[in-house]
Amino acid sequence: MLRQGLSASSRALRSIPRLVANEPPLRPQLQTASPAFLLRPARPAATRWYSDAQATPTEGQSDKAEAKEQDGAADAVSELKKALEAKENEAKEWKDKCLRTVADFRNLQDRTQREVKTARDFAIQRFAKDLVDSVDNLDRALTTVPANKLTTPDKNEDIQDLVNLHEGLKMTETILMQTLAKHGLERLDPQGDKFDPNEHEATFMAPQPDKDNNTVFHVQQKGFKLNGRVLRAAKVGVVKNS
């Protein structure tokens, strides 16, 4: 009977069609407990079969992960750009403040230098105004002597003393005016010049047929300038021909 059972099993196995080479072998739990199982080689009992779908993520999940990473990177770049722009704006503001400060300081230096120069140039203005009266008196003393007495030879001792006195006063006036000129004070004698309202003060007008209009033909009082600024205008008579 044993032989009959083995032959029947062999015939049954021969009747089963062969498996395709690529088809995976049957799982152990699906195999029947036929006597033919004893003829197959034994496999380890701990063999497990897993699906590939559980091991690797799907395409949609990969795209979502990449999109999240890209969004995170874009947010980081955006934050860095904002921080960089803020720093650049701050640097521009500080640069503008520094440039303004430097410009203000230079303007202050220039203004201070001008004020110092003005104070130095016109420090003697009040003293010069008081001094010009003495210069006027000296000039009047020189003009009181007639010119013909100074040029006509005369053996009179009194006339000679007058000539010597006049020469002494003239030398004193020359030295005084040179000293005043060193300190920026100069005298204006506009005899024969065109009338200039900035430097001259017309006290009267008179017709002079042999002279042009607006010409100074008489100097009543000489003027003075201090470092180019009019200290006292000259009082003059101006030609006015009708």
Secondary structure, DSSP 8 states (H G I E B T S, - for coil): -HHHHHHHHHHHHHHS----TTS----GGGS---GGGGGS----TT-----HHHHS--HHHHHHHHHHHHHHHHHHHHHHHHHHHHHHHHHHHHHHHHHHHHHHHHHHHHHHHHHHHHHHHTTTHHHHHHHHHHHHHHHHHHHTS-HHHHHS----HHHHHHHHHHHHHHHHHHHHHHHHHHTTEEEE--TTSB--TTTEEEEEEE--TTS-TTBEEEEEE-EEEETTEEEE-EEEEEE---
